[in-house]
């Protein structure tokens, strides 16, 4: 019996450095993963578009292209818009700057023949995140000039609430219903993305706290619990990434395509913020695997050593 007690104590002493190493590794991976996830959530480079090739192609089209003409000149639409007690006034609209303004004035814009060709709607390079959509500065002097003059806003907030589209009064009823349904589905996808990312960050933080407790109390139990939490956080993060890519694809395929779609020569893709979220997902899964697998292997090794000692 004394021999068995001595061998068990020796086994625990040999396992202690391994336990500390595993806990420190999982804690370090989770901390780095949480940092990358927070960086991804707080930045605006999840999806990017580059319209420089499109502008060059439209410039080569010569006189048939209306792209340059509409880039820095406002379009005053009819009918007159009520300006309040002072009477009526014309409201300037820069084509391509805001989707709701295009929707409100689609009849006048179509009547002027601006959106009959791909070059009729001037497009500018943008980068978007979970909370804002912004124009790139320094890539296109036209949008730089509009932003400096205060005509266009560099960044606009991403909608997470459904508001009654009062600006759609000039659009046919069937098209209005389609736009409203698409907006509703898109809002659901955006809310799912933000919600699951928030849950992933919260669960990841809880897992890091539980993992740090493992330095002082019940190493095997805390490693199992933290491993489960890390894997759950990875699941939430993967769901959010899928819903975000789905929302981008859905948004670009909305009706009418001349407002929401992009020409084929506009370069688009996912930016470094989404890459940070993907790297955070990989590190989270790695931390969960280390925390879950190592105690099982150590328990199996302890069982073999005890059987050898008994023999």
C-alpha positions as CSV (number, residue, x, y, z in Angstrom):
1,X,0.0,0.0,0.0
2,X,2.8,2.4,0.8
3,X,4.4,1.5,-2.5
4,X,1.1,2.3,-4.3
5,X,0.8,5.6,-2.5
6,X,4.3,6.6,-3.3
7,X,3.9,5.7,-7.0
8,X,0.6,7.7,-7.2
9,X,2.3,10.7,-5.6
10,X,5.2,10.4,-8.1
11,X,2.8,10.2,-11.0
12,X,1.0,13.4,-9.8
13,X,4.3,15.2,-9.4
14,X,5.3,14.2,-13.0
15,X,1.9,15.3,-14.3
16,X,1.9,18.7,-12.6
17,X,4.3,20.4,-15.1
18,X,2.3,19.0,-18.0
19,X,-0.9,20.3,-16.5
20,X,0.6,23.8,-16.0
21,X,2.0,23.7,-19.6
22,X,-1.4,22.7,-21.1
23,X,-3.3,25.3,-19.1
24,X,-0.9,28.0,-20.1
25,X,-1.0,27.0,-23.7
26,X,-4.8,27.0,-23.9
27,X,-5.0,30.3,-22.0
28,X,-2.5,31.9,-24.3
29,X,-4.3,30.7,-27.4
30,X,-7.7,31.9,-26.0
31,X,-6.3,35.3,-25.1
32,X,-4.8,35.8,-28.6
33,X,-8.1,34.5,-30.1
34,X,-10.1,37.0,-28.1
35,X,-7.8,39.8,-29.1
36,X,-8.2,39.0,-32.8
37,X,-12.0,38.6,-32.4
38,X,-12.4,42.0,-30.7
39,X,-10.2,43.5,-33.5
40,X,-12.4,42.0,-36.1
41,X,-15.6,43.2,-34.5
42,X,-14.3,46.8,-34.1
43,X,-12.9,47.3,-37.6
44,X,-14.6,48.1,-40.9
45,X,-12.8,45.9,-43.4
46,X,-15.0,42.8,-43.5
47,X,-16.0,43.4,-47.2
48,X,-14.2,45.7,-49.7
49,X,-14.9,46.9,-53.2
50,X,-12.5,48.4,-55.7
51,X,-14.0,50.3,-58.5
52,X,-10.8,51.7,-60.2
53,X,-10.9,49.1,-63.0
54,X,-14.6,49.9,-63.6
55,X,-13.8,53.6,-63.8
56,X,-11.0,53.0,-66.3
57,X,-13.3,50.9,-68.5
58,X,-15.9,53.6,-68.4
59,X,-13.3,56.3,-69.3
60,X,-12.3,54.2,-72.3
61,X,-15.9,54.1,-73.4
62,X,-15.6,57.8,-74.4
63,X,-18.7,59.9,-75.2
64,X,-21.0,56.9,-74.6
65,X,-20.2,56.9,-70.9
66,X,-22.0,59.2,-68.5
67,X,-19.9,58.1,-65.6
68,X,-17.7,61.2,-65.3
69,X,-20.5,63.6,-65.8
70,X,-22.5,62.2,-62.8
71,X,-19.6,61.7,-60.5
72,X,-19.3,65.3,-59.1
73,X,-22.5,67.0,-60.3
74,X,-25.7,66.7,-58.3
75,X,-29.0,65.7,-59.9
76,X,-32.0,67.8,-59.0
77,X,-35.0,65.6,-59.3
78,X,-38.6,66.4,-59.9
79,X,-41.3,66.8,-58.5
80,X,-40.4,69.5,-56.1
81,X,-39.8,68.4,-52.5
82,X,-41.6,70.3,-49.7
83,X,-39.0,72.4,-47.9
84,X,-41.3,73.3,-44.9
85,X,-42.8,76.7,-44.1
86,X,-40.4,78.5,-46.5
87,X,-41.9,76.7,-49.5
88,X,-40.6,74.1,-51.9
89,X,-37.0,73.5,-52.9
90,X,-35.0,71.1,-55.1
91,X,-33.0,68.5,-53.2
92,X,-29.6,67.6,-54.8
93,X,-28.9,63.8,-55.1
94,X,-25.5,62.4,-56.0
95,X,-26.1,59.2,-57.9
96,X,-24.4,56.3,-56.2
97,X,-23.8,58.0,-52.8
98,X,-26.9,56.6,-51.0
99,X,-29.2,53.8,-51.8
100,X,-32.3,55.3,-50.2
101,X,-31.9,58.4,-52.3
102,X,-31.7,56.4,-55.4
103,X,-34.9,54.5,-54.4
104,X,-36.7,57.7,-53.7
105,X,-35.9,59.2,-57.0
106,X,-35.7,56.2,-59.3
107,X,-38.4,57.5,-61.7
108,X,-36.6,60.7,-62.4
109,X,-33.2,59.0,-62.6
110,X,-34.5,56.4,-65.0
111,X,-36.2,59.1,-67.0
112,X,-32.9,60.9,-67.4
113,X,-31.3,57.7,-68.8
114,X,-28.6,57.6,-66.1
115,X,-29.0,54.0,-65.1
116,X,-29.5,52.6,-68.6
117,X,-25.8,51.4,-68.7
118,X,-23.4,50.1,-66.2
119,X,-21.4,53.3,-66.4
120,X,-24.4,55.4,-65.8
121,X,-24.3,54.8,-62.0
122,X,-21.0,56.1,-60.7
123,X,-19.4,53.8,-58.2
124,X,-16.7,54.4,-55.6
125,X,-14.4,52.0,-53.6
126,X,-15.8,51.1,-50.2
127,X,-15.0,49.0,-47.2
128,X,-17.6,47.8,-44.8
129,X,-17.8,46.2,-41.4
130,X,-20.4,45.2,-38.9
131,X,-21.3,48.7,-37.9
132,X,-20.3,51.1,-40.7
133,X,-19.8,51.3,-44.5
134,X,-17.2,53.8,-45.6
135,X,-15.6,55.1,-48.8
136,X,-11.9,54.6,-49.3
137,X,-9.9,57.9,-49.2
138,X,-7.1,58.4,-51.6
139,X,-8.2,56.0,-54.2
140,X,-10.6,58.2,-56.2
141,X,-10.3,62.0,-56.3
142,X,-13.9,62.5,-57.1
143,X,-15.3,61.0,-53.9
144,X,-12.4,62.6,-52.0
145,X,-13.6,66.0,-53.3
146,X,-17.3,65.3,-52.4
147,X,-16.3,64.2,-48.8
148,X,-14.1,67.3,-48.3
149,X,-16.9,69.6,-49.4
150,X,-19.3,67.9,-47.1
151,X,-21.6,66.8,-49.9
152,X,-21.1,63.1,-49.2
153,X,-20.5,61.3,-45.9
154,X,-17.5,59.2,-45.7
155,X,-19.1,56.6,-43.4
156,X,-22.8,55.6,-43.0
157,X,-24.1,53.3,-40.2
158,X,-25.2,49.8,-41.0
159,X,-28.9,49.3,-40.2
160,X,-29.9,46.8,-37.5
161,X,-33.5,47.9,-37.1
162,X,-36.4,47.7,-39.5
163,X,-38.0,51.1,-40.3
164,X,-41.0,51.7,-42.5
165,X,-39.6,52.7,-45.9
166,X,-41.4,56.0,-46.3
167,X,-39.1,57.0,-49.1
168,X,-40.5,54.3,-51.4
169,X,-43.7,56.2,-52.3
170,X,-42.6,56.7,-55.9
171,X,-41.9,53.0,-56.5
172,X,-44.5,50.4,-57.8
173,X,-46.2,48.4,-55.1
174,X,-44.8,45.0,-56.2
175,X,-41.2,46.4,-56.2
176,X,-41.8,48.0,-52.8
177,X,-42.9,44.7,-51.3
178,X,-39.9,42.9,-52.7
179,X,-37.5,45.6,-51.3
180,X,-39.2,45.4,-47.9
181,X,-39.0,41.6,-47.8
182,X,-35.3,41.6,-48.9
183,X,-34.6,44.3,-46.2
184,X,-36.2,42.2,-43.6
185,X,-34.3,39.0,-44.5
186,X,-31.0,41.0,-44.6
187,X,-31.6,42.5,-41.2
188,X,-32.1,39.0,-39.8
189,X,-28.8,37.9,-41.2
190,X,-27.0,41.0,-39.8
191,X,-28.5,40.5,-36.4
192,X,-27.5,36.8,-36.4
193,X,-23.9,37.8,-37.3
194,X,-23.6,40.4,-34.6
195,X,-25.4,38.3,-32.0
196,X,-23.3,35.2,-32.5
197,X,-20.1,37.2,-32.6
198,X,-21.0,38.8,-29.3
199,X,-21.8,35.4,-27.8
200,X,-18.5,34.0,-29.1
201,X,-16.5,36.8,-27.4
202,X,-18.4,36.4,-24.1
203,X,-18.0,32.6,-24.0
204,X,-14.4,32.9,-25.0
205,X,-13.8,35.2,-22.1
206,X,-15.5,32.9,-19.7
207,X,-13.4,30.0,-21.0
208,X,-10.2,32.0,-20.4
209,X,-11.3,32.8,-16.9
210,X,-12.0,29.1,-16.1
211,X,-8.7,28.1,-17.7
212,X,-6.8,30.6,-15.5
213,X,-8.5,29.0,-12.4
214,X,-6.9,25.7,-13.4
215,X,-3.5,27.0,-12.1
216,X,-4.9,26.8,-8.6
217,X,-7.8,24.3,-8.4
218,X,-8.9,21.0,-10.0
219,X,-6.7,21.2,-13.1
220,X,-8.4,18.3,-14.9
221,X,-12.0,19.6,-14.3
222,X,-11.2,23.2,-15.3
223,X,-9.5,22.0,-18.4
224,X,-12.5,20.1,-19.5
225,X,-14.9,23.0,-18.8
226,X,-12.7,25.5,-20.5
227,X,-12.2,23.2,-23.5
228,X,-16.0,22.9,-23.9
229,X,-16.4,26.7,-23.6
230,X,-13.7,27.2,-26.3
231,X,-15.3,24.8,-28.7
232,X,-18.7,26.5,-28.1
233,X,-17.1,29.9,-28.8
234,X,-15.7,28.5,-32.0
235,X,-19.1,27.2,-33.0
236,X,-20.7,30.6,-32.5
237,X,-17.9,32.3,-34.4
238,X,-18.2,29.9,-37.4
239,X,-22.0,30.5,-37.5
240,X,-21.4,34.3,-37.5
241,X,-18.9,34.1,-40.4
242,X,-21.3,32.0,-42.4
243,X,-24.2,34.4,-41.8
244,X,-22.0,37.4,-42.7
245,X,-20.9,35.9,-46.0
246,X,-24.5,35.0,-46.7
247,X,-25.7,38.6,-46.0
248,X,-23.1,40.1,-48.4
249,X,-24.1,37.7,-51.2
250,X,-27.8,38.3,-50.5
251,X,-27.4,42.1,-50.4
252,X,-25.6,42.1,-53.8
253,X,-28.3,40.0,-55.4
254,X,-31.2,42.2,-54.2
255,X,-33.8,43.8,-56.5
256,X,-33.5,46.2,-58.3
257,X,-30.0,45.2,-59.5
258,X,-29.1,48.6,-60.8
259,X,-29.1,49.9,-57.3
260,X,-27.8,47.0,-55.2
261,X,-25.8,45.0,-57.7
262,X,-22.2,45.6,-58.9
263,X,-20.9,45.4,-62.5
264,X,-18.7,42.5,-63.4
265,X,-15.5,44.7,-63.6
266,X,-15.8,45.9,-60.0
267,X,-13.4,44.0,-57.8
268,X,-14.9,42.8,-54.5
269,X,-13.8,40.5,-51.7
270,X,-13.5,40.0,-48.0
271,X,-11.0,42.1,-46.1
272,X,-8.5,41.6,-43.3
273,X,-11.2,42.0,-40.6
274,X,-12.8,38.7,-41.7
275,X,-9.4,37.1,-41.9
276,X,-8.8,38.1,-38.2
277,X,-12.2,36.5,-37.3
278,X,-11.2,33.3,-39.2
279,X,-7.8,33.2,-37.4
280,X,-9.6,33.7,-34.1
281,X,-11.8,30.8,-34.9
282,X,-8.8,28.6,-35.7
283,X,-7.0,29.6,-32.4
284,X,-10.2,29.0,-30.4
285,X,-10.7,25.5,-31.8
286,X,-7.0,24.8,-31.1
287,X,-7.3,26.0,-27.5
288,X,-10.4,23.8,-27.0
289,X,-8.7,20.8,-28.5
290,X,-5.6,21.2,-26.3
291,X,-7.7,21.7,-23.2
292,X,-10.0,18.7,-24.0
293,X,-7.6,16.1,-25.4
294,X,-4.6,16.5,-23.0
295,X,-6.5,15.5,-19.8
296,X,-7.8,12.3,-21.6
297,X,-4.3,11.4,-22.7
298,X,-2.8,12.0,-19.3
299,X,-5.5,9.9,-17.6
300,X,-4.8,7.1,-20.0
301,X,-1.1,7.4,-19.3
302,X,-1.7,7.4,-15.6
303,X,-3.8,4.2,-15.9
304,X,-1.0,2.4,-17.8
305,X,1.6,3.4,-15.3
306,X,-0.5,2.3,-12.3
307,X,-1.0,-1.1,-14.0
308,X,2.7,-1.4,-14.5
309,X,3.4,-0.5,-10.9
310,X,0.9,-3.1,-9.7
311,X,2.6,-5.8,-11.7
